[in-house]
Amino acid sequence: MKLATIQLCLKIYLQMAEILEMDFVIVDETVNRYGWRLLIDGIDTSGFMENPVCPVQHNTYEASIGKWKNFRKDNGRLIGTLEFDPEDEQAVKLYRKYKNGYMNAVSVSIISIEESEDPIYLLPGQKYPTITKSELLEVSVVTVPGQKNSVKLCKPDGSDYRLSLITKHTTMTENVEKLKQELEQARRLNAENMIKLHKARGVVSDAETEELVALAQLDYDRVSRLLDARQPAQNKPGENLAKQLVALHASRLGLTPDEIAMYEKAAQTDYEATRKALEARKGKEVIDAFVSGMQTSENKTDDRSKWTFLDYYKNDPLALEAMAQNEPERFKRLEAEFLNESKKMGCYTTPA
């Protein structure tokens, strides 16, 4: 046997003995060069596995150069093993090209079953709907794929199928950016409204407003709980306003310097309560007149004991006022007697 014949036989034997297999990432969920993508979990491979042939360049009219096996779906990728036909000269040549890096790509043909324009399935740069459900027809070895892991979309008869543009005819990048802007605007508006409410409660100062708005956009619930827990400070009037209040009543009540200081301090702490307390106190003139009247009454019992309402009104109106406050029954009795006498004289009036 000639040496050349022996070498040829040895080469063929070695080729037949070598396992001509190679693993491929067949397709993933990225956007392809045509502007669409498919979901790996939605690919039905059951029919394909009944006849898992591998054509060349999607030419299904030529004989297969191998068969696919060990298909699996892994983290958004369809992976499989291609077994090249060791008895097919073209298959062996292609295996060498892939093994030595002269070819690297494969491409799938699928039939679209369901499509979706739902934004949750769209990626930046996507112009056509996402194929959510599909049926795998074949997987070919190719020289130039439609993407790094290419997909060819076919009709059931094997002819080309084209997707319609996304309804709004805008790129997904624009849609995503618009959604982001709207979301940021909504977050800021919600944050600003919350801070305004708490500012109105008196628990947020102007100096911290912008910082709280920024924090609320990042963690709305946390900032809301923080501000809800804040208690508004008591509204304390200034020192001047407190002094003005006490000055209005100091002369009328005859307040001492110590009392004036005490009331001024109280008014700065609780203005309304202090105001009511001062207004409720009897004036110095009324009290003096009442005391004087009591003393006069004690000294001149016979004189004042016979006084009528009109006598008090003419001679000591302050004592009459003090009687209305401190001896209301006596005051009403004298007033009633006065009104009765007035009626007898033909004078009618309405008691004050």
Secondary structure, DSSP 8 states (H G I E B T S, - for coil): --HHHHHHHHHHHHHHHS--EEEEEEEESS--TTS-EE-GGGEE-TTGGGS-B--BTTBTTS--SEEEEEEEE-SSEEEEEEEE-TT-HHHHHHHHHHHTTS--EEEEEEEEEEEE--GGG--TT--S-EEEEEEEEEEEEESS-SSTTEEEEE-TTS-B------TT---HHHHHHHHHHHHHHHHHHHHHHHHHHHHHHT---GGGHHHHHHHHHH-HHHHHHHHHT---------HHHHHHHHHHHHHHHT--HHHHHHHHHHHHH-HHHHHHHHHHS--HHHHHHHHHHHHHHHHTHHHHTT--HHHHHHH-HHHHHHHHHH-HHHHHHHHHHHHHHHHHTT------
